[in-house]
Amino acid sequence: MITKTQLINTLDNLPENISIDQIIDHLIFIEKIQKGMDDSKNGRINSKDEAKKKLNKWLK
């Protein structure tokens, strides 16, 4: 989850002329990065072999 402080900092660093869609896309991207970092920190990761198996299911 993105904090209010992170949200404000992110918005402050965006260009002045930006669409709402671009802002939403950027915030979703930041949130996904944060979730990935939290998952990694808490050991919710996949080995390379596990990742390959999961990808093969999606790619078939």
C-alpha positions in Angstrom: 0.0 0.0 0.0 1.3 3.4 -0.9 1.4 5.9 2.0 0.0 9.4 1.9 3.5 10.8 2.1 4.7 8.7 -0.8 1.6 9.8 -2.8 2.4 13.5 -2.2 6.1 13.0 -3.0 5.2 11.2 -6.2 2.8 13.9 -7.3 5.3 16.6 -6.5 7.8 15.0 -8.8 5.5 14.6 -11.8 5.4 17.2 -14.6 3.0 20.1 -14.3 1.1 19.1 -17.5 0.0 15.4 -17.1 -3.3 13.7 -17.7 -5.2 12.0 -14.9 -4.8 8.7 -16.8 -1.0 9.1 -16.7 -1.1 9.9 -13.0 -3.2 6.8 -12.3 -0.9 4.7 -14.4 2.1 6.0 -12.5 0.5 5.4 -9.1 -0.4 1.9 -10.0 3.1 1.3 -11.2 4.5 2.7 -7.9 2.1 0.5 -5.9 3.1 -2.6 -7.8 6.8 -1.9 -7.1 6.0 -1.5 -3.4 4.1 -4.7 -3.3 7.0 -6.6 -5.0 9.4 -5.1 -2.5 7.2 -6.1 0.4 6.8 -9.6 -1.0 10.5 -10.0 -1.4 11.2 -8.7 2.1 8.6 -11.2 3.6 10.0 -14.2 1.6 7.1 -14.4 -0.8 9.3 -15.1 -3.8 9.7 -17.8 -6.5 12.8 -19.6 -7.6 13.8 -19.3 -11.2 12.4 -22.9 -11.8 9.1 -22.1 -10.1 8.8 -18.9 -12.2 9.4 -20.8 -15.4 6.7 -23.4 -14.5 4.2 -20.7 -13.7 5.0 -18.8 -17.0 4.7 -22.0 -19.0 1.2 -22.5 -17.7 0.3 -18.9 -18.9 2.1 -19.2 -22.2 0.4 -22.4 -23.4 
